[in-house]
């Protein structure tokens, strides 16, 4: 893409103000202003007398007595973390390794990475724990590059410093585990502070990382404050860390705001946390005012009216809810609650996640960027289980629970105390078919299955190239899945890095072997995809269906429009019709990324049988005017420039998954029909083309359907004209 075109798109999509702010921040860095603002210094040079208001005792023992005898109201009393009920502790841990094993790893100076992978070696705060790449210590954070091959993926370097290990130590006593939690906490924190003097090294490079780290460390500190290991000198040590975090955030928060994402919300929460727990700081009032303003402004700007979120990511949606919930709770505890409109926004945000949730597992589609973040990992639920945040967000807004009792209720204990658990558990409630038009998410739910279609014209920065991506679940299993993110930076394999965000890693159609967007940086692509919903019929008929189209390919050099019809029939029978509309000859590659279970492929019939733990599922593909020229299932192909068939259920973990690839080549228009059915393959037959459209007959052992479609064309009012059930043994309507 030419430089002038990049400038045009940047101004068009990001706006002049954002471009201007970024230019100013870049100039400040180049002129040395940022370096002077964040001059490095040893921890011991941070003098309490210079940080605190007059009259505050600054000698270590006096300061510790002052803080211990006058603690500000917090989520739980100082040194008295909530006790987790025996019934909640008795169940098997979904998180692996479980809490007891994670604590044992901490005793060995190892931690668990991304809630799933034990670190293979002892902690080194400057080294990537999985591949050994290393950042450069000793430099001011602003002098360190974001991406450097020798440094590796930034998120990998930050993961141990996000201090999820501190949350485990905070929870150890609450779970009745007899471990020296305070001794381990201070061993780890002393090690981190020794390796990371104020504003020095990669761990200070991101204000959001600094804020999320402080949230975890504060919960552990508050839990373990009464332990003899928490000496007066360590009270001073923690105060220095809190001040340095507040300073780091307050003096560079404009960058976070310019990112238009959850960074600003996390940093605002960090400022509220520091100013609430350390009101004696000279800057506390200013930081509190700044945190309140940014949290309120950004929450109103970043959340859509329907509860969806501008980052187009389920996991980042959870981060938004976590840090915003904590910010609102701190304001409540300070006696200055935020306005009701912010509670309503979080309520809608929690409801959105609930409606995107698989009710059997609490999991959501792996949609959008997912860097393995979980700012408040306060339960033994798996990282991919969203019930803890859904329950907490609902309770914050309504002061009652949404979900039945379960291990996800531990978050309520830490954020609200024992009162929520004393109330009777609510009656079970199930998600329903829903349209979230502002965010472009649409769900159909039928029987034991449900689907989510992504159909959106982006007005905020997209992450992945995935117009009309479809997720489909059956009996708690993600049959058609999104591949996730894997890593943000893979210097030795840019093809692997690109794969996870490109169209080939999503359940949609790729035209002529190319993405419909062009990435101009690691997190920015142009032009932003455009799509619109044409029809949504979620209930009240024998068939539930929705139809959308995307025009991202409808420009040079393709001039191709993609329409998709998703049809949900009784007995968990699904039919997906893709119309590829245009002129001339093109290649269309349809991909379905499948649950990783044993499978059999029938090339002649263009179908695949999945042997899932809960029954067989058949996926068949046909087309008009002809079937696929190539039909294959690719699992874990790792060829340079030809990566296909991988998914990342956790950050930094790449797993092979079978991927059905059906390739069509010929003149447009083209119609592709996919059927998905448990138990047996669907027999799909087309009648002679009618003048006004097409007739298709669907047949299974238990049902017959007559499907009438409009002929493929841009002027068709709807792809589906009618869907009629036929009595057993009848092949056509009377």
N, C-alpha and C positions, 0 to 999 in steps of 0.2 A: 504494500500500500504506500502510495506516495506521501511525503511529509505534508503537503498541502491538504490532502484528503484526510489525514489523521487530525490535523488542526480543525478542519471543518466538522468532522464527527465529534471531536472532543467538545467543541463549543456547542454543537447541536444537542448532544446527549448529557454532558456533564454540566454545562452552563458556564457563563462567563465568570460568575463569582467564584465557583470552585477552581476554575483554571487560574484565576487571579490569586487566590489564596495559596494554591500550590506553588505558583511562581514566586510568591513572596517567601514562602518557607524554603524553597530551593535557594533563593538569593541569600537568605540568612545563613544557611549552611555554608555556602560558597564563601561568604565574607567573614566567616569565623564567629558570627554572633551566637550561633547555637552552641558552639564549643565553649565560648566564654560563659554562657549562661549555665552550662552543666560542667563546670570545672571539676575535675576529679579531686578527691580528698579521702584520707583515711577515716574510718568510722569514728575513731576516738576524737577527731577534731570537731565533730558535731557536738557543740556544747549546749546542754539543756538551758543554761542561763540565757543564751542567745536566741533560743527557739521559743521559750515560754514567756507568758505574761509576767509582769512584776508581781512578786508575792508567792510565786510557785516555788516550793522547795526543790532544789536541784541536786543536792547531795543524794547519793544512791539510796541509802536506807530511808532517808526522809521522803524521797520521791516515791519509793515503793509503798511506804505507809500511807502517803497522801492518796495514791491511786487505789490502794486496796480498801481504804476506809471510805472513799467517796466514788465508787464506781458509777459511771453513767448507766442508765438502764439499757440492757442489751437483750438479746434473744433469750438468754437464760442467765441466772445469777452467776457472778464471778466464781469460778472454781466448782460450779455445780452443774455439770452437763446433764441433760435429761436422761432418765433411765428408760431403756428400751424394754417394753414388756416381754416376758418370757415367751409368750405365744408368737410374737413377731420374730424372736431370735431362733425359734425352734425349727423353722422351715429351712429347706435346703437353699443355699446361696446360689442365685443365678450368676452372680459375678464370679468369674474364675481368673486367677485363684481366689478362694474365699478369704475373708478378713483375717482369720488366724494365720494363714500361709503368707498373706501380704505383710503382716506384722513381723513374721519370722524373717522375711526377705529384708526388711528394714534393719533388723539386727545384724544382717550380713552386709549392710551398706549397699543394698540393692533395692530397687523399687519396681513397680509394675507400670509399664508404659501403655498409654492409651487404653487403660482399663482392661487389658487383655494379655499383654506380653511381658513376662518377667524380664528385667534387664539382665543380660548375660554376664555383666561384670559390675564391679563396684562403681559407685558414682564418681564421675569426673564432670564438674559443672561446665567445662569448656569443650567437651567431646560428645559427638553424636554416639549415643549408647549402642546403636545397632551396626553402623558401618565404620566407626572410628574416625570420621572426618572431624575437623577441629576448628574452632573459632580462634581468633587472636585476642588473648587477654591483654590488659594494660592500656587499651585505647579507649578514649571517650566513645560512648555508644554511637554518636552521630558520625564518627569517622570510620565505622565498620560498614561494609557493603551489605545490602540485603541478600544478594545472591552471589556466591563465590564457589567454584567447584571444590576447592579444598575445604570449604566450610560446610558444604552440604545443605540439606533442607533445614531452614530456620526453625520450623515447627518441631523437628526432632531435637534440636538443641534446647528449645524452650520447655519441652515436655516435663523433665524432672523438676524444673523450677516452678512449674505451675502448682506444685506442692499438694497434689492429691494425697500424697503420703501423710501430710499433716492432718487431713480430714480423717484418715484411718486411725491415726493416733488419738485424735479427739474422741473418736467413737469407741475406742478399745474398752474403756471402763464401762461405758453404757451397755456394752454387749457382754459384760461379765468376764472379760478376758484379762487374766493376771499377767500383764507384761509391764516392763518399766517404761511406760509411754512417755512420761515427761523427760526421762533421761535420753530416750531416743529422739524425741522432738528437738531438744537442745543440741544434741550431737549433730543432727542434720542441719539445723538452722545455723549453728556456729560455723559449720563447714561451708554453707552457702555464703554467709556474710564475709568469711575470710576470702573466698574466691571471687566475690563480687563487691568490691568497695563501691561507694556511691557513684553512680553514673559511669562506671567503668565496665567495659565488656559487653558481650552480646545480651546478657540477661537484663540489661537496662534499655535495650533498644526499642522496646514497644511499651507504651503506656498502658495498653490493655493487659499485656502480660504482667506488668507490675501490679496492676489492680487485682487481677484474678489471683495472683500469688498471695497478695496481702489478705484477701478474703479467707483463703484456706488457712493461712498462718494465724490469723486473728481468731478463728473458731477454735483452733488447737490451743493457742495461748490462753484464751478465756476459759477453756475447759480445764487446763492444767495449771492454772495460776496459783492454786493452793499447795501444789507439790513443792517439797523442799528444793527441788532442782531449779525452780523458778526463783532465783535469788534476786536481791535488790539490784545487783549489777545487770541482771538480765531484763529487769523492768526498764532500765535505762537503754539497754541494747535494743529492746523492741520499740521503744519510743523513737530512737534514732531511725530505725527501719521505717516506721510509719511516717515520720516526717520526710524522709528522703523520697518515699513513694508519693506522698502528696505533692512535694516540690516537682518531681519528675512529671507528674500528670498535669499539674496546674500550668506549668510553663510551656507545654507543647500540646495542649488539648485541641488547639485549632486544627492541627493535622488530623486528629481523630474525627473531628466534626466534618472536615472536608472529605473524608472517606465515605461518608453517608452510609454507615453500617453500625454494627453493634459495638465497635471500638469506642465510640463516643459514650454510649450508655454504660459500658463497663468502667470507663474512666470516671464518669460522673459518680457512679456508685463508689469507686475508690475514694474520691474526695469526700463523699458523705460519710464513709466509714472512718476515715482518719479524723475528720472534724468532729464527729460524734463521740468517738472514744477518747480523743485527746483535745478537749475544748480549751485546755490551757495553752495550746500553741498560739503564738501571735497571729499566725495566718489562718486559724481555724474558722473564724467567722467569714472571711473572704472565700476560703475554699468551700465552705458549706453553701454560701450563696451561689458560687459558680456551679457547684455540683447540682444544686436544685434547679437552676436555670437550664443547664444543659440536659439534665434528665427529662425535665418536663418538655422542653422544646423538641428534643430528638425523639422522644416516645410518641409525641403527637405527629411528628413528621414521618417517622419510619414505619408506623403501623398503619395498614390499610383499613378501610372502614369495615371490611368483612372479617377482620381478625388475622388475615394473612400478613406476611412480612416482606419488606422490600428487598431482603437479601436472597429471596427465592431459594431457601435452604431450610430443611426441617431442623437440622442440628443447630444452625445459627439462630433459628427461631427460638429454640430452647435456651440458648445463651441469652438472648434478649429478655426472655421471661425471667430467667434466674437473676440476672443483675438488676433488672427493674423491680422485681419483687423485693429483693433485699433493700434496695434504695427506698422503696415505699415503706417497708417495715421499720427501717431506721428513722424515717420521718415520723411515723406513728409513735415510736418510743420516745422521740424527742418532744412530743406534744405539738408537732407542726405537720399534720398529715397533708399530703397532696390533695388536689381537687378530685372530685368523684370521677371526672372524665378519664383520668389516668387509670383508675381502678377498672372502669368499664372497658378500656382498651386492653388491659391485661386479661380481663374476663373473656373478651372476644378472641384474644390470642390463644388462651388455653382451650377454648371451645373449638377453635380451628384445629389444633393438634388432636383433640379428642375425635373430631370427625374424620381426620386422616389416619386414625389408629386402627390397627387390626385388633379386634376385641379379645381374641384368644390369647394374644402374646404381649399386647401393649406396644408392639413395634410399628414403625411407620416406614413408608418408602424411603430408600436411601437417596432422596432427591436433593440435588444441589450440592454445593461445596460442604464438606464435612471434614474438619481438621481434628476430630477426636476430642472436642471440647465438652466438658461437663463441669460448669463452675461450682455447682453445689451437689457433689456426688455424696449424698448423705444416706444412702440405703444400699442394700445388697442386691438391688435389681441390676440386671445387665445394662451395659452402656446403651444398647439399642432399645431399651424399654422406657417409654416416655410417660408411663403412668405416674411416677413421682412428681414431675413438673406439672402435669395436667391436674393432679389432685391439689397441689399447693397453690397453683394459680387460681383455681376455682374457689378454694377456701379463702384466699386473700380477698377476693372480690365480693364473695357472698357470705363468708363466715359459716359455711357448711360444706360438707364433703360432696363430691360428685360420684366417686367410685366406691365400690364396696371395700371392706377392710382388706389389707394386704401389706406386704413388706414395703410397698411404696408409701405407706403412711409414716415411715420414719422421718421423712422430710418435714412433715407437719410438726413432729415433736421438736425438731431443732429450730424451726422458724416460728412456731406459735405456742409451744408448750403442750401439756397433756390434755388441755381442754377439748381440742377437736376429737380426740379418741374416746372421750366420755359420752359423746352423743351417739345415738343409735346409727348403725351403718345405713346408708341410703339404699333404696331398692335399685337393683341393677338397671342400667340404662344402656342402650346400644346405639352406636352411630347409625345414621341413616344416609340415604342418597342426598347429596348436597351440591349446590353450586356456589362457589366463592368467586364471583365475577371480578371483583377488584383485583384479586391476585391471580386469577386464571386457573383455578383448581376445580375439578369436577369429579364427583364420585357417584358410582352406581353400586348399590348393594342388593344382592339377591341370594336367598338361600344361605348356603355356606360359603359364598364367594363374594368378592367385591373388587372394584377396579377404580383407579384414579387416572384421569386424563389431564395432561398439562396443555393448556390452550390460552396463550397470553401474549399481548403486545406489551413489550417491556418499556416501562418509563423509568426504571432504575436498573443499575448495572446487572446484567445476567452473568451467571457463572459458567454454565454448561450450554452447549449447543444441542438442544433437545426438543424442538417444537413437536407437539402432538405425541410426546412420550407417553406410554401407557404402562402402568403397574397393575398387576392382577394377582390376587390372593385367593387361596382356597384352603379351607380348614386350617387356618393359621400358618399356611406356607406361602411364601412369596414365589409364585409360579413364574411370573414374568417380572423381572426385577431390574432395578437401576443399579449400575455397577459401582456407584460411590465415587471416591476421590483418590485414594491411595496416597500419593505424596504431591506436595505443591512444587517440588523442585527435585528433578532427577538429572543431575548434570551429565552423567555418563549415558543416559538413555532418554533423550528428549522425545522420542517416539512413544515411550511408555507414559511419560508425563502428559503428552498431548492426548493420548488415547482416552483417558478417563473423562475428559471434558468434551470430546468431539462427538459428532452425531453417531459414529459407529459404536459407541458404548451405550447407546440408548435404544429403546424399543420404538423406533420410527423408521423413516425411509431416507436413504442417502441417494442423492442424484449425481450421476456421473462421477462417483468416487471422490466427491469433495464436500467439505463442510459448507454450509450456507453463510458462514461468517468468517472473518479473518482476525486472528489474535494479533494485536499490536503490542501487547505486553503480557506478562504472565496472568494477570487478572482482568484484562480489558480486551474486548473484541468489538468489532464494528462490521456491518451495521447491526443494531439490536433486532432480534427476531420479532416478527409481527404475526399474530394469529387472532382469530376471532371465533367465538362460539356461534354456530348457526341454529342449533336446536338442542333442547334439553327436556326430555320427557322421563322423569324419574319414577313415576308411579301411575296407577290407575288404568293400565292397559295390560294385555297379556305380555307385551314386550316393553321393556324399559330401554331407552336409547338416548344417545347424545351424538351430536355431529359438530365437528369443528374443522377449520381450515387454516393453513399457514401459508403466507406469501413470501417467506424469506428467500425462497428460490425463484420467486416470480420477478426476476430482473436479469439483466445481462450477467453471464452468458447463457442462462438457462431458460428463463421465461416459463417456469413450471410452477403450477399451483398444486398443493397437496391437500386433499380433503380426507377426513377419516370419520367413519361411522362406527360407533361401538354399540352393540346390541346385546342386551342381557335377557335371556330366555329362562323359563323355569328349569329346574333341575340342574342349575349351574352350567348351562350351555351358553357359551359366548361366541359371538361372531363379530369380526372386525373387518370392515370393508375400507380399503384404501384406494382412492381415485387419484391418479397422477395425470394432471391435465396440462396440456400444452400442444405444441406442434413440433414436428421433426422427430428424429430418432434420439432416444436417450436411454441410459442405463439406470434402473431403479433397484436398489438393494434394500430389501426388508430384513430387519434383524429382530429376533426375539431372544433376549438373554434369560436363560432358564434356571430354575432351581437346580442346584448341583446334586443330582441323584442319578442312579443308573438309568440309562436310556437306550432305546433302540430306534434306529432310523430306517425308514422305508423310502428309498430314493424314488422308486417308481411311482409310489402314491404321494410323494412329497409330504410325508407326515412323520411325526416323532411320538414315541410312547415314553412317558416319564413314569418310572416306578417309584413314586413317593412313599414315605412311611405311612401315609394315610389313604393310599389308594392310587390307582393308575389315572393318568391324565394324558389325553391325546391332543396333539396340536397338528393341524393339517393346513396346507397352503395351496391355493389354486389361483388361476388368473384368467383374464380375458383381455385380448383375444387368444392368448395361449398361456400355458403354464410356465413355471420358472425354467429358464435355460440352465441354471445351475442351482442345486439344492444340496446343502451340507450342514453338518453340525460341527462347529469348531470349539475345542476346549483347550484353553491354555496354549495358544500358539504364540510363541515369543521370538518371532523373527524380526530382525531390524527392519523397520518400515512397514511391517505387516503384523502388528500386535492385534490380537483378537481373542476373546473368550476368557476375560479375567474380571473379577469383581473384588471390591475392597470393603468387607463388612466392618472393619476397623481401620483406622488410619495406620499407614505404614505396613499393612498386611495385604498382600496380593494373593488371591486364590483363583484357581481355574474354575470356570463355570461353562457348561455347554451353551453354545450360542447358535441358534438356528439362523442360517443365512440363505435367503431365497433371492436370486438375482434374475431380473427380467431385462431384456434388451429388445427394443423395437420402437415403432412409431407410436406417438401418443394420440389419443388418450389410452390409458392403461388402467385396468381394474384388478386389484389383488384382494382375495378373500381368505381370511384366516378363521378357522374354527377351533375352539378349545372346549373339550368336553371330558368330564370324569368318566372312567369306566370303559368307554369304547370310542372308536373313531366315528365322526359324523360322515354320513353319506351326503354329499352335496352335488346336485345335478342342475344344469341350466336348461330351461325350455328354450325354444326358438325365440330370438329377440323380437319383442313386440315393437310396434311403431312408436309407442309412447314410453317404452322402457324395457326392462328385463324381468323375467320370472326365474326364481331359483327355488328348488325344493330341498329341504333339509330333512334327513331321516336318521333317527336313532332307533334302538330296540323298543323304546317306550313312547316315542313322540314323532309326529310329522308336522312340518311347518311349510307354508308357502310364503315366500319372500318376494315382494315386488319392489324393484329398485328403479329409479330413474336412470336413463342412459347417461354414461359419464359425460359431463359437459359443464362449462362454467355457468351456464344460464339455468341449470336445474335448481328449483326452489328448495329441494331436499333430496338427499340420496335415497332415503327410505320413503316409499309410498304406502306400503302396508305390510303387515306381518300377521298371517292368519294361521291359527292352529287347525290341523285337520284331524278328523276322527281316525282312530286306529284302522289301518287297512285302506284308507282313502288317500290317493296320491294327488288329487286335484280338488278344488272347491266345487261344490255342486252348481 
